[in-house]
Amino acid sequence: MNTHNKAPFLRRRLGRRLRALREEAGLTIEQAAPLLDKTRSALGRIEKGVTRADVHFVRSCMDLYDQFVEDLLAETREALKPQWFRSYGFDDMGYVDVETYAARVEEFPGLNLPGLLQTEAYIRALLRRSKQAAQRLANDVPVRLIRQQRLQDPENRLELAAVIDESALRREVGGPEVMRAQLRHLIEMSDLPTVTLQALPLREGAHSAMDGAFTLLSFPEPDYPELLFVEYATGALHIEDEGEVRAARLKFDQLRTEALSPADSVTLIERIITEQFGP
């Protein structure tokens, strides 16, 4: 999947499981579709998560494939529910939907600071630059703050490893007071057991990700593939291709070797606070 798939993550995950059941039963999609009163394309859309599957259809699949999977019906019901962030009128090319179910995020945010580590004042200053400032402030701010809670939630833990370009640490967003508080917040968050923060110093010149930001997400289910998320000016890519994800993984690992250690990164941030934004 190398284009933005608007299908919600839970529907895509459910579709993958239904396809796996069909394949384990030794049926092709052409064989299974008429037995489920579906066309080949209709069954294909369900297995890709494009079309919703209800409980009755999933029961029919388990009957046909002669496999009862205890949690599949519960997952089907969950996939039919509205996504939690929709009540905020929020749409971000599907990233938050995916992150909601991830266990670990590894991010190089390019010229930005990671959204999971931004203070509310910094977020507001950042969003005021957009043409839809009022709407984005109402929609994006609460969603981003809710997302951040998972870094400290023992029951729904999210781990974050972020490599930040020094230029993002020095770019003044919202004025000196906002930046000083933001950088101190980064230092505080780096103490969390769920957060690993490293900085790429400007003095080292070019680095492995000069071509832009990217995020790798991994999930609690060991059989669910890592996902590469790349956002661009007018859209985003959700990439599960094994070769492309592996290449991004190598790039991120290389970035971590080029970056300062977590302890030295904190020292750099402290120095920037003193030099540029005051004590």
N, C-alpha and C positions, 0 to 999 in steps of 0.2 A: 504494500500500500504506500505509494510514493506521492500521493496527493492528499489534500485535506479531506478526510472522511467525516462527514457531518453526523454519522451514526454515533449515538452515545456509546461510551466505553462499555457499559454493562451489556448493551445489546451486542456489541462486537464480541465480547468475551463469551456470552451465551451462544452466539452463532458458531464460534470456534468449537465449543464443547459439543454442540449438536452435530457439526461436521465430523468431529472425531468419533462420536458414537456411530454415525453412519458408516464411516470407513472401517471401524472395528467390526461392524456387522457384515462387511464385505460387499456393500452395495454402492454402486455408482450413483451419482446424482440423477442420471437419466432413469435408473431403475427405481430409485426411492420416490421420486417426485409424484408419479401417478398413483402409487400406493398410499400417498399422503394427501391425495386429491389436490395436488399442486402442479403447476407447470415447472419445467426445469428452471426457468428464469426466476420464478417466484420463490422456489426453494433456495436458489442461489442467493437471492437478496436477503432471505432470512439468515442464511449461514454467514453472510457478510455483515449482518447487523443493520442493514439498510431498512428492512421491514421488521416490525415488531412481531414477536412470537408470543402467543398467549398460552395459558396453562393447558388448555385443551389440546392445542397443537403439540406441545412438548410431551404430554401424556401419550399422544398418538405416536410420536417419534420413539419413545421408550418402548411402547408395545411392539412397533414394527421392528425395531432393532434388537428386541428381546434383552433389554438392559434397563434395570431400574437404578437410577442414581438418586440417592436420598435428598441431596441438597439442590437438585436441579430445579425443582418446582419453586422452592423458596427464592432461588436466584432469578427465575422467570418473573415472579411477582415483584421483586426488587427492581428489575429492569424496566417494568412498566410504570414505575413511579416517576414523577417529574424530578429533574435534576435540582439539587438543593439551591444552586445559585440562580436559577431562573426567576425566582421571586424577586431578585434584585434587578431584573431587566438586564442581565449581564451576558455578554457574548464575546469570547476571546479566541475564536478559531479552535475551540475544543480543548485548550490546554488544561484549564481548571478541572474539567471533567476527568481527564486522564490522571492528573496529579492527585485527585481525590482518592483514587484506588491504588496509587503507587506506594511503595514502602521506602524508596530511596530516590532522591533527585541529585543528579550531578550536573552542574551548570557552569558554563562560561557565558556570562551575560553581556559580553562585548563592552560597550561604552556605558553600560548601566550598572547599577547595583542590583543584587538579587531581590526580587519582589518579596520573597519570604523574610528578608532581613531589613526591609524599609520601615522607618517610623511613619506614623500617620502624617506628621507635618511635612516630611519629605515627599510622601505620596501625593499629598495635596498640592505641593509646589510643583511637582513633576506634571501632574495632570492639568494644572491650570494653563499649561503651554499648548494644550490641544484645542482644536476648533470646537469640539463638543464638551468644553470644560465642565459646565454645570451638570450635564447629564452624566459624564464620566465620574465626577466627584460623588454624585449620589449613588451610582451603581458600583463603581470599582473599589472605592475605599473600604466599605464594609466587607466585601468579598475577600479582599487581600488580607485584611486583619483577621478574618475568620480562618483563612488558610494558614496563617502564621501560628495559630494555636496548636496545630498538630506537632510542632517541634517540641512542645512541652506536654504532650498528652500521652501518658503511659499506656492508655488503652487503644490508642489509634496513632501509633508512633510514626513519624516521618523523619527520615534522616536526610540531611543536606550536606553535600560537599560542593563548595563554590570556589572557583578561581576568579579573582577580581583584578581587572586591570587598574594599575595605579592612577591612570587618568580619570577613571570613574570616581576614585576616592578624592581627587583634587578638584573635580568639576563642581563649582558652587551652584547648588540648586536650593532656592528659597532663602538665600542669604547666610551670613556666617553663623548665626545662632542655630538655624535649622541644620546646617552641615555639621557643626560641632556636636550637636545632640545625636545626629545620625551616625557619625563616626564612633562616638562613645557607645552607641547602641550596638554597632558591629562588634566592638570589643567585648561587650557583655554577652552577646549571643554566642560568640566564639567559645565561651566557657561551657556552653551546654554540651552534654555528651552526644547529642544528635547532630551537632554542627561542626564541620571542618571547614575552616576559612583560610585561604591562601591568597597572597597578593603577587601580581606580576609587576616587578619594579620597572619603571621607565628606563632606568640606566642600562638595562640589558638589551634595549633595542627591540628588533623584531622577535616575534614569538610564533608558536605553531598554529595559532588560531587568528592570524591577521585577517583572514577572510570572513570572520563574523561569529556571531553568537550561536550557541546551540545548547540543547539540554538533553540529557539521557535519563530515562525513567525506568526503574525496575520494580517488579511487583512481587507480592508475597507468594503467589503461586509459582512454584519452580518451573512449571512447564509453560508459563506464559512468557513470550519473548520480550526482551528489552525493547523500548521504543525510543527513537530519536525524534525530537521535536525541533524544527527550524522555522522561525518566523521571519517573514519578509514584509515589504512595505504594504502589500495588498492581500496577504493571506498567510498560510502556514502549511508546512509539510509534516505529516505524521508518518514516519518511516519505520517499517518493521523488517525490511530486507536485511537478511543476516550479514551480508557482506558490507553494506553501508553502515549498519550499526557497529560492526566490528571495527571499521575504519575510524568511526567517531570515538569509539572506546579507546583506541590506540592514541588518537589525538588528545583526548582528555588526560590520559595517563601521562603523555609527554608534557602537556601543560603543567601538570602537578610537579614534574621533576624540574621544570624551568622556573616555577614559582618559588617564592620564599617559603620556609617552613611556617607552620601555624604560629609558632612563638615569634619568629622574626617578622611575620606579617603584622602581628599586634604591635610590635615595636615601630614598624613603619607607620601604621595608622596613628599611633600616639605622636610620632614626630610630625606628621601632617597636621594634626590638630594644633600642635604648638606653633608650627611655622606659619600656617596659613589661616587658621580660624580662631586663634587665641586660646588661652588656658581655660 
